[in-house]
């Protein structure tokens, strides 16, 4: 059994792929154990029985972060060329678009074609994004069955185009736009089940939490968020008067933000501030367990992780996100009562601080948000996708 995975090169793409990989491997192991029992139970009659090997490959653009994480899961990785269309048009982006459209994408299709030809996979599972475009198109040319997952309410341009070449499209939100209903299967966004295993006591030890104040978990996505960091720095001395803060800053800006925080925070409150460049899997599950409120962007990955852990949240959508997809994601989550959306254009430090204090003055509202988030959650998304793929291959 050979499965090729593909997708863009950010945490929003790679973490769901990892979740699906783990479920595929788990189901495969169950199948092997079942076959082994059959063989052992009827050894004389079934000596010839052979269980097909599982081979997982990843084809995608160069991204060290994604390639390392997937390799750790036992996935063989191969880089290909890929390009994207930039919608903010300047002389520079017009040139970059031309290079990508007429050189990088065609090269990626050729590379994908030959890799797929020699891999000879049984199917392709795409997490979407511009990085998957060459792989999916080459797979379609080779008549390889293709399955796509769309995270957002409003799909990006790549997935809109690629949806024409797929057998089925797994979607995260009930009101996902632009795809034919006959192709869509609602499953949610795949999450790593390991993030659900955090423990508040272990979190307190891991992060050396004081524990005397409510804990805010502030996340800007896998790469951080500069404007959220600036917002937090502007109110940090006042914020630490009422809250303890776990802050994922992002590796790019970590040293700068940490240094500025050290200057602004008084000695007596610095113990309530815990900055991190990036939460590893062991850390993020404990951070979720410790948090009384989560503050972050509105990528589908973050939203479905927040829902799975059943925590209230404030979402600050990234304004520049393609087609405003984060805004639509955020409002879809807020519509069920699970979150509050604060648009960046209307956000000031003092307003944000006042909003936090108001929320914590109404614990009943926080509890309702937690319940709504848990009801929205779809923690079995990765398993549902894996089962469907196995079913398609008649291997389950």
N, C-alpha and C positions, 0 to 999 in steps of 0.2 A: 504494500500500500504506500503510495507516494503522494504527498500533498505539498503544494507550493503555496507559501504565504507571501503577501506583498502589502505595501502600504507606505505612507509618508514616514518621515524620520523624526517625529516628536513623541513625547510621552503620551500624547493623546491618541497616537496610533499604536505605539509599541506595547503599552501596558494591556490594552484589550487583546492584542495578538498573543501576548504571553498567557493571559487568562484562558484563551481558547486552546492554545498549545497544551497547557496543563490538563485541561479536560479531555482533549483528544488522547493524550498519553494515558490518562486514568482509565478511559473507556477501553482503550487498546489493551491495557494490562488486564482489565477484567475479562476481556475476550480471550486473552491468552491463558489466563488461569482456568477459565471454563473449558477451553479446548484441551488443556493439560489434564483436567479431571476426566474428561471424556476419554482421552487416550489412555490414562492410567486405569480407568474403570473397564475398558474394553481393549486391553492391550493387544490381544491376539488378532482381533478383527481390524484394528486401526493403526497398525504399525506404520502405514504409509502416510498417515495424516501429517500435514505440515502447515504450521501457522505462518501466514505471510508477514514479512518484516514491515515495520513502520519506518518510513523515511520522511523527515520533514525538512523542507528547504525554504529559505527566504531569499527573494530577489527584490532589491530596492536600492534607492540612491545612497550614496556615501553618507553615513551618519554613525560615528563611532559609538555614541550612546546606545542606539538601537542594536547595532551589530553585536556589541559586547553582551547586552542583556539577553538577546536571543540565543547567542552561542552558549551562554550559561544554562539555557533550557534544553540544550542538545540539538538545536536547530542548525543545520549547515547554512551558512550565509554566503551570498554572492552579490557584489556590487554591480549596479548598472548605471548608465547615464540617464538623467531625467531632467525635465525642465518644466517651468510653469509660466502662466500668463499673468503678468502684473497689471492690475487695473488702474493704478495711479500712474497716469501717463506723463512722462517727462522725456527729454532727449535720451537720457541714460536708460530708462526702463524700456523705451521703444527699441533701443539697440539690444538690450538684454533679452527682450521678448523675441526679437528676430533670431538671435543666436540659439535660444532655447527651442523655438518652433522649427527652425530649419536645420539645426545641427544636433543638439542634445537629445531631443525626443526621437528623431529618426534613428540615431545611433543606439539609443536605449531599446527601441523596438527590435533592431537587428540583434543586439546582444541578448535580449530576452528570448527572441525566436530560437536562436541556437542553443541557449541554455535549456529552454523548455524541450526542445527537440531531443536533446541528449538525456535530460532527466526523465522524460516521458511520464509526467505526473498523471494521476488519476483525476485530480481536480485542482483548481486554484481557488484559494480563499483570500479575498482582497479586503483590507481595512479601509481602502479608499485613499484619497489625496493624490496630488500630482505625481508622487513617486510610484504609484501603482499603474499609471496610465500605460507606459510601454509594455508592462508585463501582461496586463489584461488584454490589450490589443493583440499582442503576439499570441497569447493563449487562444483568443477567438480565431485567429488565422489558422491555428493548428487544431481547431475544433476540440479544445479541452474544455470540459464543463467549468463554468465560473460562477462563484457565489460571492456576493458583495455584502459588506456591512456598512450601514450609514449611521453615524452617531447623532447628527444634528437634525433639528426640525426642518431646516432649509438646507438641502444638500449643496455642496460646492459644485463648481462647473465640471470638474473631472468626473465626479460620481454621476452627475446628470448624463454625461456622454456615455460613460462606461455601463450605465444601467441597461443600455440597449443590447449589450452583449452577454448579459448574465441570465442564469436560470432563475435564481431567486435573490431577493434583497432583504436581508435582515435589518430591521429598523429599531431605533431606540424609543422614539416618541409616538404616541398613538396618532397624532395629527401630522406625521411627516409629509412634506410637500413634494410635488413634482414627479413622483414615481407612479406607475400604474398599480392600482390596488391588487390586481391579479398576481403581481410579482412579490408583493410585500409580505413579510412575516414579522409580527411584532414580538421582539424578545427582550428589549432593553439594551443597555450598553454593557459589554462584558467587563467584569471587575475581577481582580485577584481575590479569591476567597480568603486568602491569608490576612487581608486587612481587617477582617471581621473578628480576628482572634485576639485583639488587644485587651489589656486588663488595666483598669485605673490605678491599682496599687503598683503594678510593674511600671506603668508610665511615670508615676511619681518618683520612683527610684531612678529610672533611666534618665529623666530630664532634670532630676533634683528640684522638683516643684515644691514650693513652700506650702501650698495647699490652703492658704487662708483666704483666697479670693477666687472668683470665677475665672476659668481659663479660656482665653481666646486663641483659636488656631487660625493663623493668617497664612494663606497660601496664594501664590501667584501663578500656579501652573508649574510644569516641569522646568521651565526656564526663568521663573520669577516674573515679577511685574514691577517695573520701575516706578510707575505712578502710584501704585498701591504702597510701595516702600516709602515714597516721598510723603504720602498722606499719613502713614503711621509715624514717621519721624517728626512730622509737624506737631503731633499731639502726644508723643510718647511720654513725656514727663507727667502729663495729666492722666493719660491712659493707665499708667502703672499705679496711680493712686487708687484705682478701683478694680483693676484686673491684673491677672498674670498672663503673660503673652508668650506663646510659641510661634515663632516667625520664620517661615521658609522664605528666604530672601532671593535665592537664585545664585548660582555660582558666579555669574558674570559680575554682579554688583555686591557680592557678599562683603568683601573687605572694606569697601567704601561705606556701605550702610552701617556695618558693625562699628567702624571707627567714629562715624557721626553720632551713633547712638551712645557710645561711651562718653562722648563730650557732653551730650544733652541730659543724660540720665544722672540723677543724684545718687550718691553712694548708698543711701538707705533704701532705694527702690530698685537698684540694679539687679538684685536677686530675683526680681519678678519678671525679668526679660531674658528670653532664651532664644537667641538667633541661630539659624542653621542655613547653610548654603543650599542643601537639598536633603530631604528625608529619604533615607533608604527604606526598603520594605519593612524591616524590623522596627524602624523608627516611626514610619507613617501610621502603622496600625496602632501603636501606643499613643501617638499624637491624637488620632481620632478618638481613642478611648478616653483620653484626658479632657478633651474639649467640651466646654459647655455651649460654645457657639463657634461656628466656622465662617471665616470671611475669605472670599476668593473670587476668581474669575468664573465664567459660566460655560466653560467647555463641558461637553457631555460627560467626559470621564470623571471630572470633579463632581458634577451633579449626581451621577449615579452612585459614586462612592459615598457622598454625603447621605443620600437616601438609604443606602444599605446599612450604614451605621446609625441611622435614625437620629440625626442631630439637626437642630435649627441652624439656619445660615443666613448670611447677608451676601448677596451676589452682586459683583460689580463687573458687568460685561465689558469685554474689550471692544472699544468703539471701532477699531480698525479691522475687526474680524470680517472675513469675506462675507458679503451679502448680509451683514448684521446677524450672522447665525448665533452668536453668543447671546444677543439681546432676545432673540426668539426662544432659545433654550431656557434662558432665565425666566422669562414670563410664563413659559409652559410649566415650569416647576413652581413658580409663585402662584399660579392659577389654582393649584390644589391646596394652597395654604402652607406650603412647606418652607418658603423662603421669602425674604424681602429683597427687592431689586432696587439698587441705587445706581442710577446712570451717572457715569463719570462727568458728564457735562454740567450736572447740577450739584456735584459733590464738593463740599468745602470741609476742611478739617473740623471746625466747630460743630457744623451740622452733623457730621458723622459721629463725633463724640457724644453729642446730645441724643442721637438715635440709639446708640449703644446703651446709654444710661436709662433711657426710657424703656427699652426692651427688657432690661434686667429688673426694672421696677414692676414688671408684669410677668411673673413666672408662669402664670397660667397660659399666656400667649406663647411663651417658649415651649411649653409642654404640648400645646396644640400643633405647633410647627413640627416638633419631633414626631408626633403621631402621624401627621400628614406625610412627612418625609418617608417614614417606614412603610406606609401604605403605598407610596409611589414606587418603592424599590422593586427591582427585578434581579435579585442576587443570583438566579440560576441562568442568566443569559448565556454565559459561556458554555454551560453544559447543554443547553437547548441547541445551540449552534453545532456543537460537537456531535450530538445525537443525530441531528438532521443530516450532517455530512456523512456519518457512518451509515445511516439508513439509505442515503442515496447510493453509496458504494456497495450496499447489500452486505455490509461487513458486521452489522450489529444484529 
